[in-house]
Each structure stands twice: as C-alpha cells, then as structure tokens.
Amino acid sequence: MSQPLLQDAPLPPSLSPQASLVESALADLEVIAKELERRRKERGIDYFIPNPPQFQALKSPARVVAYCGGNRAGKSHCGAAWLTAHLTHQYPKCECHGEWFGPRRTQQRVKAVIVVTEFQKIESVVEPKLFSLLPKSWIKEIKRTPQGYLRRLTGIDGSMIDVLSGEQDPMAFEGQDWDLAWIDEPTSYGRYVAIHRGLTDRQGLMMLTFTPLVEPWMKERIVDRADGKDIDVIQADTYANLSNIHGNP
C-alpha cells in the first residue's frame, strides 16, 4: 500500500488558516492596547469620564465647590481632573451630556495651589492622580522638597502649581495670590481662610474634596452656607463611583 503524500496530512492546529487569522488579530489587538495605554499615560485627561457626582461638581458655576463623600467616591480624582482642565484650558465634553464644565473657565496662564493634610498624601494620593491626567507635554519643570515630595510644578505656558501641607507652618499659606485652589481632605479653618484670601484679588476658584470626619467648622462655614452660586456642595457615597455618566462600570 502506498504511503499518503505529505501534503495530504492535516495541518497542525497552530498552522491552520483559522489559527493564523486569530493569531494575527490578537497581535493587532496587542499593538492597539499598547498604543492606547501609551496615550492614556501621555494624556490621561482625554480618557477621563466623570461619575454623576463628579459631573455635578465640575458643572457647578460656584466659586467654591465642595465635593463631600466617603472613601472611594472619586473625590481626589475629581479634584485632579478639575485642576488639569483649568491648567490646560481644555474642557472635555460629549454629545450625550454636552459641556462637562461650568461657565467659570481659564484662558490664560494660572497660578494654582494644592493643599493636603500631610506630606505623605502628596506622594500617595495627589501626585499619582495629577500625573495620571495632566498631559506629559504640558510639564516643563518639577521641583521637590529635600525629602522628595512634590513642591512645585511648572507648565510650558508659565502656569504653576504649588503644593502645601497641613504639616507646614500656617504662615506658609499667607501672602500669596492664586487663581485656583484644590484642597484635598479637611483642613484647618485658619488655613482655609488664608487660601480663600489668596484667591480674592484674582477672583479665583476653589475645589474642596473631603470626607467629613474631622474639622467640624466646615459644616457651619461651608456646607450650611451653600447657595449654589458662591458655594456649592455635592454629596456622594462610594456607590456613586460604580459607573460613569455613560452608565459604564
């Protein structure tokens, strides 16, 4: 009996036409995924989609916006997105919800300040959130404290961000002029007043993102005085961060 010809033998699964197409498609998908990841790292703000309370906070026309909620409610991410949009003057929007930001916008270089409760929060919260959204091409210079904490960030247009901690002397908060202030987590009343005073001359804007566990003065001076115009308060819980405004997880 004659032996079957080699070409008549079945192809190994890895060499079949169907497998080759699948492998090619997977390779293409891997290239696309890597490119998307690179773009996210370069310009994270382009891929930011707010959850419903974040959307409400960003749309607010008030000069002082307080985003108050529990842990993992997207508070710090909201503050970083708010600051990034004002620094870059690029305000995201979509067809279904229109403009994501209220009427108060910046069109020229700005001076901003970020206030945290302690230096460690700069490293663990603020810097990762800010750098995940701020375009890498916008950053011109980074200055750090002798301990390595972010102290000042300067943009290509001359805009700058100073970072202050509640562990610093209260006088570090005095005698400054700012266009924007992001206060992450509760701060003392004296520091709040100093920051608020520093925004007065430039008619600056403030975003507070905090969990109301300490500093009870914030209820009387901020929450109870909310009118939607000068002060606006948005309350959120952890479940609000389960989906974005498009309904996606």
Buried (B, 14 or more C-beta within 10 A) or exposed (E): EEEEEEEEEEEEEEEEEEEEEEEEEEEEEEEEEEEEEEEBEEBBBEEBBBBBBBBBBBBBEBBBBBBBBBEBBBBBBBBBBBBBBBBBBBBBEEEEBEEBBBEBEBEEBBBBBBBBBEBEBBBEBBBEBBBBBBBEEBEEEEEBEEEEBBBEBBBEBEBBBBBBBBEEEEEBBBEBEBBBBBBBBBBBBEBBBBBBBBBEEEEBBBBBBBBBEEBEBBEEBBBEEBEEEEBBBBBBEEEBBEEBBEEEE
